[in-house]
Amino acid sequence: MVFRFLLFCAAVASAAALLIIALRLLGLEAAGPAGRRLSLMKPMALTGEPFVRRDALWAAGWGLAALAVFHGAALLYCGIFGDGVSYEDFCAAWRKYDAYHYLGIAEHGYAGYTEGGRPLFLVFFPLYPWLVRALHLIFPDWHLCGLLLSGACFVASCVAMHALVIREFGRRTARGSVVFLTAYPFAFFFASLHTEALFLLLSLSCFYCIRTHRWAAAGVLGALAALTRMQGVFLAVVAFAEYWTAERPLDKLRARDWRGLWGDLWGRLFWMAFMGLGTLIYLGLNWQVAGDPFAFTAFQRERWYQGFALFTTSLTKLWNGFLHPSEGYEFAAYTTWGPQLVLFVFCLIFLLYGARRMPPVWMFYYAVCVFLNFSLNNPLSCCRYIACAFPLPVMLAVGSRRCPTGGTLLLVLYGVLQGIFLMAYFAGRHVC
């Protein structure tokens, strides 16, 4: 009963935050009856600064240092709990969960990497294994190719994050954002043989181009993001939200500015639609390999019991999994189900915090990240997926400017949790 009440409160809070964001996207600054209007905006006194070479060097250096910590922890784990520090043990420490499948697809292709003679692994999007396969033309070891790709994308993501945030919120917030991004308890997935680092780089770069109205570049990057993860195609919706708030197409329509609308069609809307090319390529791949463009949906249900569901349904399943974990997997209550419940509450708090403070397009993208990743019939990897929700570390950096002690304590907690989950991941516990 208590959980249902809390679930109802979460649904109401989510609806309120989404309504505020939607109204702000429509250009409204206040809502409500005359005399009792509620302000929809609580602007932050932050201004952007130019991104210079030393900023790029700082961000790249910080990313390399974080990468060194992640890989150093892997070597330390191998030395303490393994048979000794060796390259094979080091690779085995990172080769967990979906990493097997990405490497298998890279090496054998979708048609060659099967289970029971069926291409079940079509559920994994192709750009990451394709790039690993391309690197294999230079480096003979598959693990090295994957680790190099993830590492390079992670360092580049730190630079892209810094460039994006400094432009809108200033240098201090930009540096804090990169720190919170790398300290996130599940940020070590950026160094692993998974798609997190690649998707983060593409989504950050696409969002930067959307905010700076470089529509052609945004279209290409969005298409690549859609080839990396299903959520990538929703960058097209974010791009449309930015176009709607910045270009005011209804005003052009009322003014009968046909030339302006025609320019919008080919110079902006075309590139938003272009982002769907990544999804079309993926559907074509399904058709080529399995004879059905939507074969992946059947494989998701059959092999991973996965599909879309209301986020309240997902939260209920997480709660039941926490209270009644499967026999032999009792530890999953503390490495999977419990952390995801806590993370949703954490994300919801900052959805409410940022709804009136952050630019509405930022919060729209954040809401897309949170609710898409928590609206799964079998929520297994929400903690990993939310690592790519980059507005969250930005809000943490903004909040820590107002409350430095709270920000410091959160960073300490982040670091402790990251160490715990990283060791659990190396040990093969269910941390995904």
KOLMARTI-73452 format. One record per residue (C-alpha): chain; z, x, y; residue in three letters; residue number from 1. Coordinates in steps of 0.001 Angstrom, whole numbers. Example, Ala and Ser with C-alpha at 12.3 -4.5 7.8 and 13.67 -1.06 7.14 Angstrom:
KOLMARTI-73452
[marnu A; [7800; 12300; -4500]; ALA; 1]
[marnu A; [7140; 13670; -1060]; SER; 2]
//
This chain:
KOLMARTI-73452
[marnu A; [0; 0; 0]; MET; 1]
[marnu A; [908; 2806; 2404]; VAL; 2]
[marnu A; [-2324; 4638; 1597]; PHE; 3]
[marnu A; [-4379; 1492; 2246]; ARG; 4]
[marnu A; [-2711; 1076; 5623]; PHE; 5]
[marnu A; [-3458; 4714; 6503]; LEU; 6]
[marnu A; [-7036; 4222; 5309]; LEU; 7]
[marnu A; [-7356; 1188; 7583]; PHE; 8]
[marnu A; [-6002; 3224; 10517]; CYS; 9]
[marnu A; [-8513; 5998; 9772]; ALA; 10]
[marnu A; [-11365; 3476; 9701]; ALA; 11]
[marnu A; [-10282; 1944; 13021]; VAL; 12]
[marnu A; [-9842; 5360; 14660]; ALA; 13]
[marnu A; [-13246; 6466; 13372]; SER; 14]
[marnu A; [-14919; 3310; 14691]; ALA; 15]
[marnu A; [-13268; 3751; 18100]; ALA; 16]
[marnu A; [-14365; 7381; 18381]; ALA; 17]
[marnu A; [-17916; 6577; 17277]; LEU; 18]
[marnu A; [-18108; 3721; 19790]; LEU; 19]
[marnu A; [-17043; 6025; 22631]; ILE; 20]
[marnu A; [-19637; 8601; 21598]; ILE; 21]
[marnu A; [-22355; 5944; 21352]; ALA; 22]
[marnu A; [-21536; 4536; 24791]; LEU; 23]
[marnu A; [-21573; 8017; 26306]; ARG; 24]
[marnu A; [-24958; 8680; 24739]; LEU; 25]
[marnu A; [-26173; 5537; 26529]; LEU; 26]
[marnu A; [-25037; 7068; 29809]; GLY; 27]
[marnu A; [-21913; 4977; 30383]; LEU; 28]
[marnu A; [-18892; 6599; 31978]; GLU; 29]
[marnu A; [-16507; 3653; 31643]; ALA; 30]
[marnu A; [-16251; 449; 29631]; ALA; 31]
[marnu A; [-14251; -2768; 29755]; GLY; 32]
[marnu A; [-13775; -5747; 32095]; PRO; 33]
[marnu A; [-13673; -5273; 35848]; ALA; 34]
[marnu A; [-10327; -3998; 37054]; GLY; 35]
[marnu A; [-9367; -2737; 33623]; ARG; 36]
[marnu A; [-12192; -375; 32868]; ARG; 37]
[marnu A; [-11429; 2485; 30493]; LEU; 38]
[marnu A; [-12859; 5868; 31381]; SER; 39]
[marnu A; [-15036; 7230; 28583]; LEU; 40]
[marnu A; [-15005; 10739; 30004]; MET; 41]
[marnu A; [-12315; 13346; 30351]; LYS; 42]
[marnu A; [-14429; 16340; 31364]; PRO; 43]
[marnu A; [-13193; 19849; 30747]; MET; 44]
[marnu A; [-13127; 22346; 33607]; ALA; 45]
[marnu A; [-15333; 24823; 31753]; LEU; 46]
[marnu A; [-18589; 26334; 32953]; THR; 47]
[marnu A; [-21249; 28269; 31146]; GLY; 48]
[marnu A; [-22025; 31953; 31557]; GLU; 49]
[marnu A; [-25084; 34072; 30770]; PRO; 50]
[marnu A; [-25392; 35563; 27294]; PHE; 51]
[marnu A; [-25873; 39335; 27573]; VAL; 52]
[marnu A; [-26394; 42209; 25163]; ARG; 53]
[marnu A; [-22722; 43106; 24870]; ARG; 54]
[marnu A; [-21973; 39537; 23802]; ASP; 55]
[marnu A; [-24467; 39853; 20968]; ALA; 56]
[marnu A; [-22942; 43190; 19928]; LEU; 57]
[marnu A; [-19422; 41733; 20001]; TRP; 58]
[marnu A; [-20404; 38708; 17900]; ALA; 59]
[marnu A; [-22356; 40810; 15393]; ALA; 60]
[marnu A; [-19451; 43248; 15128]; GLY; 61]
[marnu A; [-16986; 40438; 14533]; TRP; 62]
[marnu A; [-19243; 38933; 11865]; GLY; 63]
[marnu A; [-19597; 42297; 10114]; LEU; 64]
[marnu A; [-15833; 42789; 10206]; ALA; 65]
[marnu A; [-15254; 39349; 8660]; ALA; 66]
[marnu A; [-17885; 40102; 6027]; LEU; 67]
[marnu A; [-16119; 43379; 5240]; ALA; 68]
[marnu A; [-12842; 41497; 4788]; VAL; 69]
[marnu A; [-14427; 39014; 2372]; PHE; 70]
[marnu A; [-16089; 41696; 264]; HIS; 71]
[marnu A; [-13045; 43945; 492]; GLY; 72]
[marnu A; [-10959; 41090; -920]; ALA; 73]
[marnu A; [-13431; 40805; -3810]; ALA; 74]
[marnu A; [-13056; 44517; -4585]; LEU; 75]
[marnu A; [-9286; 44233; -4315]; LEU; 76]
[marnu A; [-9261; 41301; -6702]; TYR; 77]
[marnu A; [-11406; 43204; -9197]; CYS; 78]
[marnu A; [-9131; 46226; -8978]; GLY; 79]
[marnu A; [-5903; 44259; -9478]; ILE; 80]
[marnu A; [-6885; 41451; -11842]; PHE; 81]
[marnu A; [-10098; 42762; -13408]; GLY; 82]
[marnu A; [-10965; 45694; -15626]; ASP; 83]
[marnu A; [-11518; 47902; -12618]; GLY; 84]
[marnu A; [-13715; 48076; -9566]; VAL; 85]
[marnu A; [-17340; 47941; -10643]; SER; 86]
[marnu A; [-20521; 46441; -9276]; TYR; 87]
[marnu A; [-20744; 44036; -12222]; GLU; 88]
[marnu A; [-17214; 42734; -11658]; ASP; 89]
[marnu A; [-17858; 42473; -7927]; PHE; 90]
[marnu A; [-20942; 40320; -8523]; CYS; 91]
[marnu A; [-19084; 38223; -11100]; ALA; 92]
[marnu A; [-16346; 37519; -8534]; ALA; 93]
[marnu A; [-18915; 35885; -6240]; TRP; 94]
[marnu A; [-20966; 34238; -9016]; ARG; 95]
[marnu A; [-19120; 30928; -9213]; LYS; 96]
[marnu A; [-20125; 27262; -9365]; TYR; 97]
[marnu A; [-23488; 26551; -7701]; ASP; 98]
[marnu A; [-24218; 30272; -7343]; ALA; 99]
[marnu A; [-25320; 30325; -10988]; TYR; 100]
[marnu A; [-27895; 27665; -10280]; HIS; 101]
[marnu A; [-29286; 29166; -7071]; TYR; 102]
[marnu A; [-29798; 32504; -8815]; LEU; 103]
[marnu A; [-31280; 30773; -11851]; GLY; 104]
[marnu A; [-33769; 28855; -9693]; ILE; 105]
[marnu A; [-34672; 32038; -7803]; ALA; 106]
[marnu A; [-35342; 33927; -11019]; GLU; 107]
[marnu A; [-36986; 31272; -13184]; HIS; 108]
[marnu A; [-38147; 28534; -10807]; GLY; 109]
[marnu A; [-37299; 24857; -11117]; TYR; 110]
[marnu A; [-39562; 24348; -14118]; ALA; 111]
[marnu A; [-38164; 27372; -15941]; GLY; 112]
[marnu A; [-34479; 26858; -15162]; TYR; 113]
[marnu A; [-33584; 23686; -17036]; THR; 114]
[marnu A; [-30792; 22059; -18997]; GLU; 115]
[marnu A; [-31700; 20286; -22207]; GLY; 116]
[marnu A; [-35336; 20821; -21306]; GLY; 117]
[marnu A; [-34972; 18791; -18105]; ARG; 118]
[marnu A; [-35231; 20142; -14524]; PRO; 119]
[marnu A; [-31816; 18823; -13526]; LEU; 120]
[marnu A; [-31397; 21538; -10911]; PHE; 121]
[marnu A; [-33932; 19930; -8617]; LEU; 122]
[marnu A; [-30831; 18608; -6850]; VAL; 123]
[marnu A; [-30513; 22057; -5220]; PHE; 124]
[marnu A; [-32741; 22487; -2181]; PHE; 125]
[marnu A; [-35323; 25277; -2378]; PRO; 126]
[marnu A; [-35236; 27461; 760]; LEU; 127]
[marnu A; [-32279; 29626; -259]; TYR; 128]
[marnu A; [-33621; 30486; -3755]; PRO; 129]
[marnu A; [-37109; 30993; -2311]; TRP; 130]
[marnu A; [-35763; 33542; 176]; LEU; 131]
[marnu A; [-33750; 35260; -2567]; VAL; 132]
[marnu A; [-36937; 35484; -4610]; ARG; 133]
[marnu A; [-38763; 36966; -1609]; ALA; 134]
[marnu A; [-36051; 39631; -1220]; LEU; 135]
[marnu A; [-36396; 40400; -4908]; HIS; 136]
[marnu A; [-39796; 41884; -4103]; LEU; 137]
[marnu A; [-37836; 44661; -2349]; ILE; 138]
[marnu A; [-34505; 44790; -4207]; PHE; 139]
[marnu A; [-34481; 44562; -8016]; PRO; 140]
[marnu A; [-31009; 43020; -8400]; ASP; 141]
[marnu A; [-30749; 39250; -7941]; TRP; 142]
[marnu A; [-27093; 39328; -6919]; HIS; 143]
[marnu A; [-27785; 41934; -4253]; LEU; 144]
[marnu A; [-30605; 39808; -2850]; CYS; 145]
[marnu A; [-28353; 36768; -2569]; GLY; 146]
[marnu A; [-25454; 38695; -1053]; LEU; 147]
[marnu A; [-27720; 40421; 1466]; LEU; 148]
[marnu A; [-29304; 37114; 2471]; LEU; 149]
[marnu A; [-25948; 35371; 2917]; SER; 150]
[marnu A; [-24427; 38313; 4757]; GLY; 151]
[marnu A; [-27336; 38707; 7171]; ALA; 152]
[marnu A; [-27398; 34968; 7902]; CYS; 153]
[marnu A; [-23645; 34944; 8481]; PHE; 154]
[marnu A; [-23729; 37798; 10997]; VAL; 155]
[marnu A; [-26721; 36211; 12742]; ALA; 156]
[marnu A; [-24815; 32904; 12817]; SER; 157]
[marnu A; [-21940; 34550; 14678]; CYS; 158]
[marnu A; [-24409; 35765; 17301]; VAL; 159]
[marnu A; [-26088; 32338; 17507]; ALA; 160]
[marnu A; [-22700; 30637; 17808]; MET; 161]
[marnu A; [-21692; 32938; 20647]; HIS; 162]
[marnu A; [-25012; 32388; 22444]; ALA; 163]
[marnu A; [-24769; 28609; 22130]; LEU; 164]
[marnu A; [-21145; 28248; 23221]; VAL; 165]
[marnu A; [-21186; 30789; 26065]; ILE; 166]
[marnu A; [-24065; 28910; 27666]; ARG; 167]
[marnu A; [-22075; 25671; 27847]; GLU; 168]
[marnu A; [-18387; 26612; 27868]; PHE; 169]
[marnu A; [-18078; 30246; 28915]; GLY; 170]
[marnu A; [-17321; 33597; 27330]; ARG; 171]
[marnu A; [-13663; 33060; 26454]; ARG; 172]
[marnu A; [-14393; 29837; 24599]; THR; 173]
[marnu A; [-17390; 31430; 22875]; ALA; 174]
[marnu A; [-15306; 34271; 21485]; ARG; 175]
[marnu A; [-12568; 31898; 20395]; GLY; 176]
[marnu A; [-15165; 29748; 18632]; SER; 177]
[marnu A; [-16478; 32704; 16620]; VAL; 178]
[marnu A; [-12914; 33669; 15686]; VAL; 179]
[marnu A; [-12068; 30163; 14475]; PHE; 180]
[marnu A; [-15397; 29925; 12644]; LEU; 181]
[marnu A; [-14705; 33069; 10617]; THR; 182]
[marnu A; [-11001; 32304; 10088]; ALA; 183]
[marnu A; [-11640; 28831; 8631]; TYR; 184]
[marnu A; [-9926; 28729; 5205]; PRO; 185]
[marnu A; [-13234; 28265; 3383]; PHE; 186]
[marnu A; [-15355; 30559; 5573]; ALA; 187]
[marnu A; [-15648; 33027; 2690]; PHE; 188]
[marnu A; [-18413; 30784; 1343]; PHE; 189]
[marnu A; [-20596; 32268; 4094]; PHE; 190]
[marnu A; [-20479; 35560; 2176]; ALA; 191]
[marnu A; [-21046; 33963; -1232]; SER; 192]
[marnu A; [-24157; 33125; -3205]; LEU; 193]
[marnu A; [-24382; 29659; -1671]; HIS; 194]
[marnu A; [-26433; 28081; 1125]; THR; 195]
[marnu A; [-23654; 27845; 3731]; GLU; 196]
[marnu A; [-24629; 30892; 5785]; ALA; 197]
[marnu A; [-28344; 30033; 5801]; LEU; 198]
[marnu A; [-27730; 26412; 6737]; PHE; 199]
[marnu A; [-25265; 27382; 9459]; LEU; 200]
[marnu A; [-27772; 29782; 11012]; LEU; 201]
[marnu A; [-30610; 27261; 10946]; LEU; 202]
[marnu A; [-28542; 24340; 12229]; SER; 203]
[marnu A; [-26966; 26436; 15006]; LEU; 204]
[marnu A; [-30344; 27796; 16073]; SER; 205]
[marnu A; [-31939; 24343; 15952]; CYS; 206]
[marnu A; [-29082; 22835; 17967]; PHE; 207]
[marnu A; [-29405; 25620; 20541]; TYR; 208]
[marnu A; [-33109; 24841; 20920]; CYS; 209]
[marnu A; [-32349; 21124; 21179]; ILE; 210]
[marnu A; [-29830; 21721; 23970]; ARG; 211]
[marnu A; [-32245; 24018; 25822]; THR; 212]
[marnu A; [-35164; 21589; 25225]; HIS; 213]
[marnu A; [-37282; 24051; 23284]; ARG; 214]
[marnu A; [-38667; 21262; 21185]; TRP; 215]
[marnu A; [-41287; 23130; 19158]; ALA; 216]
[marnu A; [-38787; 25769; 18019]; ALA; 217]
[marnu A; [-36251; 23024; 17291]; ALA; 218]
[marnu A; [-38811; 21231; 15133]; GLY; 219]
[marnu A; [-39588; 24300; 13028]; VAL; 220]
[marnu A; [-35926; 25261; 12621]; LEU; 221]
[marnu A; [-34979; 21672; 11804]; GLY; 222]
[marnu A; [-37656; 21533; 9107]; ALA; 223]
[marnu A; [-36260; 24730; 7570]; LEU; 224]
[marnu A; [-32729; 23305; 7727]; ALA; 225]
[marnu A; [-33985; 20194; 5907]; ALA; 226]
[marnu A; [-35367; 22516; 3206]; LEU; 227]
[marnu A; [-31924; 24059; 2839]; THR; 228]
[marnu A; [-29673; 21026; 2652]; ARG; 229]
[marnu A; [-30159; 17277; 2713]; MET; 230]
[marnu A; [-28158; 16904; 5938]; GLN; 231]
[marnu A; [-30670; 19111; 7767]; GLY; 232]
[marnu A; [-33070; 16247; 8396]; VAL; 233]
[marnu A; [-30412; 14516; 10527]; PHE; 234]
[marnu A; [-30958; 17182; 13162]; LEU; 235]
[marnu A; [-33978; 15053; 14097]; ALA; 236]
[marnu A; [-31595; 12215; 14999]; VAL; 237]
[marnu A; [-29485; 14638; 17052]; VAL; 238]
[marnu A; [-32646; 15821; 18822]; ALA; 239]
[marnu A; [-33542; 12225; 19636]; PHE; 240]
[marnu A; [-30045; 11640; 21037]; ALA; 241]
[marnu A; [-30463; 14668; 23318]; GLU; 242]
[marnu A; [-33920; 13456; 24387]; TYR; 243]
[marnu A; [-32563; 9957; 25079]; TRP; 244]
[marnu A; [-29733; 11184; 27300]; THR; 245]
[marnu A; [-31721; 13885; 29104]; ALA; 246]
[marnu A; [-35151; 12279; 29579]; GLU; 247]
[marnu A; [-34204; 8621; 30052]; ARG; 248]
[marnu A; [-37341; 7173; 28393]; PRO; 249]
[marnu A; [-36389; 3592; 29348]; LEU; 250]
[marnu A; [-36496; 4566; 33010]; ASP; 251]
[marnu A; [-39977; 6014; 32481]; LYS; 252]
[marnu A; [-41001; 2798; 30738]; LEU; 253]
[marnu A; [-39709; 639; 33586]; ARG; 254]
[marnu A; [-41498; 2880; 36093]; ALA; 255]
[marnu A; [-44665; 2719; 33968]; ARG; 256]
[marnu A; [-44761; 6491; 33823]; ASP; 257]
[marnu A; [-47386; 6514; 31081]; TRP; 258]
[marnu A; [-48241; 10172; 31573]; ARG; 259]
[marnu A; [-44588; 11137; 31192]; GLY; 260]
[marnu A; [-44224; 9014; 28054]; LEU; 261]
[marnu A; [-47413; 10477; 26582]; TRP; 262]
[marnu A; [-46059; 13953; 27252]; GLY; 263]
[marnu A; [-42798; 12963; 25569]; ASP; 264]
[marnu A; [-44679; 11703; 22521]; LEU; 265]
[marnu A; [-46493; 14977; 21844]; TRP; 266]
[marnu A; [-44149; 17458; 23466]; GLY; 267]
[marnu A; [-40851; 16095; 22140]; ARG; 268]
[marnu A; [-41006; 13216; 19665]; LEU; 269]
[marnu A; [-43690; 14922; 17593]; PHE; 270]
[marnu A; [-41414; 17900; 16971]; TRP; 271]
[marnu A; [-38519; 15653; 16046]; MET; 272]
[marnu A; [-40720; 14014; 13434]; ALA; 273]
[marnu A; [-41855; 17488; 12348]; PHE; 274]
[marnu A; [-38322; 18152; 11091]; MET; 275]
[marnu A; [-39018; 15637; 8352]; GLY; 276]
[marnu A; [-41620; 18039; 6941]; LEU; 277]
[marnu A; [-38832; 19956; 5212]; GLY; 278]
[marnu A; [-37728; 16804; 3410]; THR; 279]
[marnu A; [-41345; 15926; 2547]; LEU; 280]
[marnu A; [-41856; 19365; 991]; ILE; 281]
[marnu A; [-38721; 18877; -1073]; TYR; 282]
[marnu A; [-39877; 15440; -2248]; LEU; 283]
[marnu A; [-43257; 16952; -3104]; GLY; 284]
[marnu A; [-41493; 19623; -5157]; LEU; 285]
[marnu A; [-39702; 16893; -7107]; ASN; 286]
[marnu A; [-43017; 15166; -7717]; TRP; 287]
[marnu A; [-44671; 18378; -8880]; GLN; 288]
[marnu A; [-41887; 19380; -11275]; VAL; 289]
[marnu A; [-40553; 16019; -12498]; ALA; 290]
[marnu A; [-43348; 13561; -11676]; GLY; 291]
[marnu A; [-41118; 11574; -9316]; ASP; 292]
[marnu A; [-40461; 12441; -5654]; PRO; 293]
[marnu A; [-36957; 10976; -5962]; PHE; 294]
[marnu A; [-36076; 12521; -9310]; ALA; 295]
[marnu A; [-33211; 14409; -7707]; PHE; 296]
[marnu A; [-31333; 11154; -7031]; THR; 297]
[marnu A; [-31318; 10275; -10734]; ALA; 298]
[marnu A; [-30247; 13810; -11665]; PHE; 299]
[marnu A; [-27425; 13654; -9110]; GLN; 300]
[marnu A; [-26078; 10472; -10658]; ARG; 301]
[marnu A; [-26566; 11623; -14241]; GLU; 302]
[marnu A; [-25327; 15226; -14105]; ARG; 303]
[marnu A; [-23015; 15315; -11087]; TRP; 304]
[marnu A; [-22042; 11597; -10815]; TYR; 305]
[marnu A; [-23058; 11899; -7198]; GLN; 306]
[marnu A; [-24400; 9490; -4636]; GLY; 307]
[marnu A; [-23609; 8047; -1220]; PHE; 308]
[marnu A; [-20585; 5830; -655]; ALA; 309]
[marnu A; [-18476; 4713; 2281]; LEU; 310]
[marnu A; [-16105; 7443; 3416]; PHE; 311]
[marnu A; [-13187; 5118; 2660]; THR; 312]
[marnu A; [-14321; 5029; -971]; THR; 313]
[marnu A; [-14482; 8821; -1036]; SER; 314]
[marnu A; [-11006; 9118; 446]; LEU; 315]
[marnu A; [-9644; 6681; -2127]; THR; 316]
[marnu A; [-11123; 8774; -4936]; LYS; 317]
[marnu A; [-9660; 11929; -3417]; LEU; 318]
[marnu A; [-6245; 10279; -3248]; TRP; 319]
[marnu A; [-6448; 9134; -6879]; ASN; 320]
[marnu A; [-7617; 12597; -7929]; GLY; 321]
[marnu A; [-4692; 14173; -6121]; PHE; 322]
[marnu A; [-2150; 11856; -7755]; LEU; 323]
[marnu A; [-3759; 11838; -11203]; HIS; 324]
[marnu A; [-5782; 15040; -11785]; PRO; 325]
[marnu A; [-7610; 15433; -15082]; SER; 326]
[marnu A; [-5702; 17006; -17938]; GLU; 327]
[marnu A; [-6089; 20768; -17817]; GLY; 328]
[marnu A; [-7173; 20629; -14170]; TYR; 329]
[marnu A; [-3835; 19888; -12545]; GLU; 330]
[marnu A; [-4387; 22818; -10162]; PHE; 331]
[marnu A; [-7403; 20961; -8706]; ALA; 332]
[marnu A; [-4966; 18672; -6895]; ALA; 333]
[marnu A; [-4101; 21651; -4675]; TYR; 334]
[marnu A; [-7448; 23449; -4550]; THR; 335]
[marnu A; [-9830; 20478; -4246]; THR; 336]
[marnu A; [-8476; 16939; -3836]; TRP; 337]
[marnu A; [-5479; 17594; -1604]; GLY; 338]
[marnu A; [-7193; 20039; 784]; PRO; 339]
[marnu A; [-10086; 17626; 1308]; GLN; 340]
[marnu A; [-7706; 14808; 2247]; LEU; 341]
[marnu A; [-5895; 17043; 4724]; VAL; 342]
[marnu A; [-9213; 18265; 6103]; LEU; 343]
[marnu A; [-10455; 14738; 6775]; PHE; 344]
[marnu A; [-7328; 13949; 8790]; VAL; 345]
[marnu A; [-7794; 17239; 10661]; PHE; 346]
[marnu A; [-11455; 16426; 11369]; CYS; 347]
[marnu A; [-10591; 12902; 12489]; LEU; 348]
[marnu A; [-7988; 14188; 14959]; ILE; 349]
[marnu A; [-10603; 16384; 16594]; PHE; 350]
[marnu A; [-13190; 13611; 16515]; LEU; 351]
[marnu A; [-10785; 11599; 18656]; LEU; 352]
[marnu A; [-9960; 14659; 20780]; TYR; 353]
[marnu A; [-13568; 15516; 21533]; GLY; 354]
[marnu A; [-14992; 11996; 21898]; ALA; 355]
[marnu A; [-14210; 11921; 25635]; ARG; 356]
[marnu A; [-14091; 15654; 26356]; ARG; 357]
[marnu A; [-17060; 17288; 24656]; MET; 358]
[marnu A; [-20712; 16607; 25534]; PRO; 359]
[marnu A; [-21710; 13462; 23590]; PRO; 360]
[marnu A; [-24561; 15155; 21699]; VAL; 361]
[marnu A; [-22121; 17766; 20395]; TRP; 362]
[marnu A; [-19787; 15039; 19160]; MET; 363]
[marnu A; [-22653; 13039; 17700]; PHE; 364]
[marnu A; [-23645; 16013; 15572]; TYR; 365]
[marnu A; [-20002; 16590; 14616]; TYR; 366]
[marnu A; [-19658; 12959; 13509]; ALA; 367]
[marnu A; [-22834; 13274; 11437]; VAL; 368]
[marnu A; [-21412; 16366; 9708]; CYS; 369]
[marnu A; [-18036; 14769; 8981]; VAL; 370]
[marnu A; [-19127; 11355; 7762]; PHE; 371]
[marnu A; [-22170; 12488; 5788]; LEU; 372]
[marnu A; [-20103; 15063; 3916]; ASN; 373]
[marnu A; [-17203; 12691; 3290]; PHE; 374]
[marnu A; [-19424; 9758; 2291]; SER; 375]
[marnu A; [-20005; 10856; -1280]; LEU; 376]
[marnu A; [-19334; 8999; -4491]; ASN; 377]
[marnu A; [-17966; 12183; -6070]; ASN; 378]
[marnu A; [-16517; 14281; -3198]; PRO; 379]
[marnu A; [-16211; 17794; -4571]; LEU; 380]
[marnu A; [-17200; 20286; -1897]; SER; 381]
[marnu A; [-16284; 18754; 1467]; CYS; 382]
[marnu A; [-14183; 21774; 2484]; CYS; 383]
[marnu A; [-17181; 24048; 1929]; ARG; 384]
[marnu A; [-19619; 21719; 3682]; TYR; 385]
[marnu A; [-17428; 21264; 6770]; ILE; 386]
[marnu A; [-17556; 25041; 7309]; ALA; 387]
[marnu A; [-20988; 24360; 8866]; CYS; 388]
[marnu A; [-19660; 21710; 11283]; ALA; 389]
[marnu A; [-19686; 24205; 14159]; PHE; 390]
[marnu A; [-18400; 21831; 16898]; PRO; 391]
[marnu A; [-14999; 21973; 15152]; LEU; 392]
[marnu A; [-14259; 25666; 15907]; PRO; 393]
[marnu A; [-15513; 25089; 19456]; VAL; 394]
[marnu A; [-12973; 22297; 19943]; MET; 395]
[marnu A; [-10266; 24500; 18421]; LEU; 396]
[marnu A; [-11147; 27243; 20894]; ALA; 397]
[marnu A; [-11065; 24780; 23791]; VAL; 398]
[marnu A; [-7738; 23365; 22658]; GLY; 399]
[marnu A; [-6190; 26800; 22174]; SER; 400]
[marnu A; [-6975; 27625; 25806]; ARG; 401]
[marnu A; [-4660; 24816; 26851]; ARG; 402]
[marnu A; [-2083; 25632; 24172]; CYS; 403]
[marnu A; [-2325; 29357; 23283]; PRO; 404]
[marnu A; [761; 29285; 21050]; THR; 405]
[marnu A; [-647; 26434; 18998]; GLY; 406]
[marnu A; [-3966; 28242; 18672]; GLY; 407]
[marnu A; [-2254; 31417; 17479]; THR; 408]
[marnu A; [-164; 29536; 14919]; LEU; 409]
[marnu A; [-3260; 27748; 13643]; LEU; 410]
[marnu A; [-5099; 31060; 13258]; LEU; 411]
[marnu A; [-2176; 32451; 11255]; VAL; 412]
[marnu A; [-2186; 29359; 9037]; LEU; 413]
[marnu A; [-5958; 29620; 8693]; TYR; 414]
[marnu A; [-5660; 33242; 7579]; GLY; 415]
[marnu A; [-2951; 32519; 4988]; VAL; 416]
[marnu A; [-4883; 29593; 3529]; LEU; 417]
[marnu A; [-8107; 31578; 3485]; GLN; 418]
[marnu A; [-6431; 34311; 1447]; GLY; 419]
[marnu A; [-5017; 31784; -1017]; ILE; 420]
[marnu A; [-8275; 29901; -1521]; PHE; 421]
[marnu A; [-10306; 33103; -1699]; LEU; 422]
[marnu A; [-8144; 34449; -4541]; MET; 423]
[marnu A; [-8317; 31068; -6286]; ALA; 424]
[marnu A; [-12112; 31151; -5961]; TYR; 425]
[marnu A; [-12338; 34610; -7522]; PHE; 426]
[marnu A; [-10027; 33431; -10315]; ALA; 427]
[marnu A; [-12460; 30628; -11158]; GLY; 428]
[marnu A; [-10244; 27813; -9984]; ARG; 429]
[marnu A; [-11949; 24705; -8703]; HIS; 430]
[marnu A; [-12539; 25800; -5112]; VAL; 431]
[marnu A; [-15958; 24527; -4124]; CYS; 432]
//
